Amino acid sequence: MNKKIYLSMCNKKSCSGPVHVVEPGDTLYGIARKHHTRVRVLLDLNPFVDIYNLQPGDEICIPSDQTPGQIGFRPYVVKQNETVGDILKNLSMSFEELARVNKVLSNLTLRPGTILLVPAEKIKS
């Protein structure tokens, strides 16, 4: 008998939202649309999901709409000659905090006009 066994990679205890059980024909894109989220968010919450081989019964952690302490974001436009260090100092943030929500920082090249997401409370009006 050549039967594959799939184990649940979703940690239900640490999942802040509902758990989606994959059904035949489901795709990660379809699951994201159904739950009003983005594929990238699902991948971040479910790092062990094989997006090319979803199997019925696999469990996918879905983000909660009511996550306690959830922070809203506002855009921040990088100014001419502004460095990441300048931005971190102005916003009183660590690089890790900023990079967590701005994947563009992985290449460390910010051009004027680049829009970054920062917690709304960090922007001084």
Contacts in CASP RR format, 6 or more apart in sequence:
PFRMAT RR
TARGET T0000
AUTHOR 0000-0000-0000
METHOD contacts of the structure
MODEL  1
MNKKIYLSMCNKKSCSGPVHVVEPGDTLYGIARKHHTRVRVLLDLNPFVD
IYNLQPGDEICIPSDQTPGQIGFRPYVVKQNETVGDILKNLSMSFEELAR
VNKVLSNLTLRPGTILLVPAEKIKS
4 55 0 8 1.000
6 55 0 8 1.000
6 57 0 8 1.000
6 58 0 8 1.000
8 57 0 8 1.000
8 58 0 8 1.000
8 59 0 8 1.000
9 46 0 8 1.000
9 48 0 8 1.000
9 49 0 8 1.000
9 58 0 8 1.000
9 59 0 8 1.000
10 19 0 8 1.000
10 46 0 8 1.000
10 58 0 8 1.000
10 59 0 8 1.000
10 60 0 8 1.000
10 61 0 8 1.000
11 61 0 8 1.000
12 19 0 8 1.000
12 59 0 8 1.000
12 61 0 8 1.000
14 61 0 8 1.000
15 45 0 8 1.000
15 61 0 8 1.000
15 62 0 8 1.000
16 61 0 8 1.000
16 63 0 8 1.000
16 64 0 8 1.000
16 67 0 8 1.000
17 61 0 8 1.000
17 62 0 8 1.000
17 63 0 8 1.000
17 64 0 8 1.000
17 67 0 8 1.000
18 35 0 8 1.000
18 62 0 8 1.000
18 64 0 8 1.000
19 59 0 8 1.000
19 60 0 8 1.000
19 61 0 8 1.000
19 62 0 8 1.000
20 31 0 8 1.000
20 34 0 8 1.000
20 35 0 8 1.000
20 59 0 8 1.000
20 60 0 8 1.000
20 61 0 8 1.000
20 62 0 8 1.000
21 57 0 8 1.000
21 58 0 8 1.000
21 59 0 8 1.000
21 60 0 8 1.000
22 31 0 8 1.000
22 54 0 8 1.000
22 55 0 8 1.000
22 56 0 8 1.000
22 57 0 8 1.000
22 58 0 8 1.000
22 59 0 8 1.000
22 60 0 8 1.000
23 56 0 8 1.000
23 57 0 8 1.000
24 56 0 8 1.000
25 54 0 8 1.000
26 54 0 8 1.000
26 56 0 8 1.000
27 54 0 8 1.000
28 39 0 8 1.000
28 42 0 8 1.000
28 43 0 8 1.000
28 49 0 8 1.000
28 51 0 8 1.000
28 54 0 8 1.000
28 60 0 8 1.000
29 39 0 8 1.000
31 42 0 8 1.000
31 60 0 8 1.000
31 62 0 8 1.000
32 38 0 8 1.000
32 39 0 8 1.000
32 41 0 8 1.000
32 42 0 8 1.000
35 62 0 8 1.000
35 63 0 8 1.000
37 62 0 8 1.000
37 63 0 8 1.000
41 63 0 8 1.000
42 49 0 8 1.000
42 60 0 8 1.000
42 61 0 8 1.000
42 62 0 8 1.000
43 49 0 8 1.000
43 51 0 8 1.000
45 60 0 8 1.000
45 61 0 8 1.000
45 62 0 8 1.000
45 63 0 8 1.000
46 60 0 8 1.000
46 61 0 8 1.000
49 58 0 8 1.000
49 60 0 8 1.000
71 119 0 8 1.000
71 120 0 8 1.000
71 121 0 8 1.000
72 119 0 8 1.000
72 120 0 8 1.000
73 101 0 8 1.000
73 117 0 8 1.000
73 118 0 8 1.000
73 119 0 8 1.000
73 120 0 8 1.000
74 117 0 8 1.000
74 118 0 8 1.000
74 119 0 8 1.000
74 120 0 8 1.000
74 123 0 8 1.000
75 115 0 8 1.000
75 116 0 8 1.000
75 117 0 8 1.000
76 87 0 8 1.000
76 91 0 8 1.000
76 115 0 8 1.000
76 116 0 8 1.000
76 117 0 8 1.000
76 118 0 8 1.000
76 123 0 8 1.000
77 113 0 8 1.000
77 114 0 8 1.000
77 115 0 8 1.000
78 87 0 8 1.000
78 110 0 8 1.000
78 111 0 8 1.000
78 112 0 8 1.000
78 113 0 8 1.000
78 114 0 8 1.000
78 115 0 8 1.000
78 116 0 8 1.000
79 112 0 8 1.000
80 112 0 8 1.000
81 112 0 8 1.000
82 110 0 8 1.000
82 112 0 8 1.000
83 110 0 8 1.000
84 95 0 8 1.000
84 98 0 8 1.000
84 105 0 8 1.000
84 108 0 8 1.000
84 110 0 8 1.000
87 93 0 8 1.000
87 98 0 8 1.000
87 110 0 8 1.000
87 116 0 8 1.000
88 94 0 8 1.000
88 95 0 8 1.000
88 98 0 8 1.000
90 124 0 8 1.000
91 98 0 8 1.000
91 118 0 8 1.000
91 122 0 8 1.000
91 123 0 8 1.000
92 122 0 8 1.000
93 118 0 8 1.000
93 119 0 8 1.000
93 122 0 8 1.000
95 105 0 8 1.000
98 105 0 8 1.000
98 116 0 8 1.000
98 118 0 8 1.000
99 105 0 8 1.000
99 106 0 8 1.000
101 117 0 8 1.000
101 118 0 8 1.000
102 116 0 8 1.000
102 117 0 8 1.000
104 110 0 8 1.000
104 114 0 8 1.000
104 116 0 8 1.000
105 116 0 8 1.000
110 116 0 8 1.000
END
